[in-house]
Amino acid sequence: MMIYKQRIRELRKERHLTQEEIGSLLNTSMQYYNKYENTDIPLPITHLITLAKFYGVSTDYILGLKDTKE
């Protein structure tokens, strides 16, 4: 189950950020980041950690292992 694509999209939209802005944070292109949200390619662990720190949530939350953000 690829719940992380929904979680990273929700987190980005809650903060009114664009895919281009998050791509820049991850040092990648907007097009490549878009593929993470659409599960065309798997989310690398380094990006998972960066996003968790940036959004202030746990990696377990992003991966769908927990329903609470902490």
C-alpha positions as CSV (number, residue, x, y, z in Angstrom):
1,M,0.0,0.0,0.0
2,M,1.4,3.4,-1.1
3,I,-0.1,5.7,1.5
4,Y,2.9,8.0,1.6
5,K,1.9,9.6,-1.7
6,Q,-1.3,10.8,-0.2
7,R,0.4,11.9,3.0
8,I,3.1,13.9,1.3
9,R,0.5,15.6,-1.0
10,E,-1.7,16.4,2.1
11,L,1.2,17.8,4.0
12,R,2.3,20.0,1.1
13,K,-1.2,21.3,0.4
14,E,-1.8,22.1,4.1
15,R,1.1,24.5,3.9
16,H,0.1,25.9,0.5
17,L,3.4,24.8,-1.1
18,T,3.9,23.9,-4.7
19,Q,5.5,20.8,-6.0
20,E,8.3,23.0,-7.4
21,E,9.0,24.4,-3.9
22,I,9.2,20.9,-2.4
23,G,11.3,19.7,-5.3
24,S,13.7,22.5,-4.6
25,L,13.9,21.5,-0.9
26,L,14.8,18.0,-2.0
27,N,17.2,19.3,-4.6
28,T,15.2,17.8,-7.4
29,S,12.9,19.0,-10.1
30,M,9.2,19.6,-9.8
31,Q,8.6,16.9,-12.4
32,Y,10.6,14.3,-10.4
33,Y,8.8,15.3,-7.2
34,N,5.5,14.9,-8.9
35,K,6.4,11.3,-9.6
36,Y,6.8,10.7,-5.8
37,E,3.2,12.0,-5.2
38,N,1.9,9.8,-8.0
39,T,4.0,6.7,-7.1
40,D,5.6,6.5,-10.5
41,I,8.9,6.1,-8.6
42,P,9.6,5.2,-4.9
43,L,10.4,7.9,-2.4
44,P,14.1,7.6,-1.4
45,I,14.8,7.3,2.3
46,T,16.9,10.5,2.3
47,H,13.9,12.4,0.9
48,L,11.5,10.7,3.4
49,I,13.7,11.9,6.3
50,T,14.0,15.4,4.8
51,L,10.3,15.7,4.4
52,A,9.6,14.4,7.9
53,K,11.9,17.0,9.4
54,F,10.6,19.8,7.2
55,Y,6.9,19.0,8.1
56,G,7.6,18.2,11.7
57,V,6.1,14.7,11.5
58,S,7.4,11.2,12.0
59,T,8.5,9.0,9.1
60,D,6.0,6.4,10.3
61,Y,3.2,9.0,9.8
62,I,4.3,9.6,6.2
63,L,4.6,5.9,5.5
64,G,1.1,5.2,6.9
65,L,2.3,3.2,9.9
66,K,0.8,5.6,12.3
67,D,-2.2,7.9,12.1
68,T,-0.7,10.6,14.4
69,K,1.8,13.0,13.0
70,E,4.2,12.7,16.0
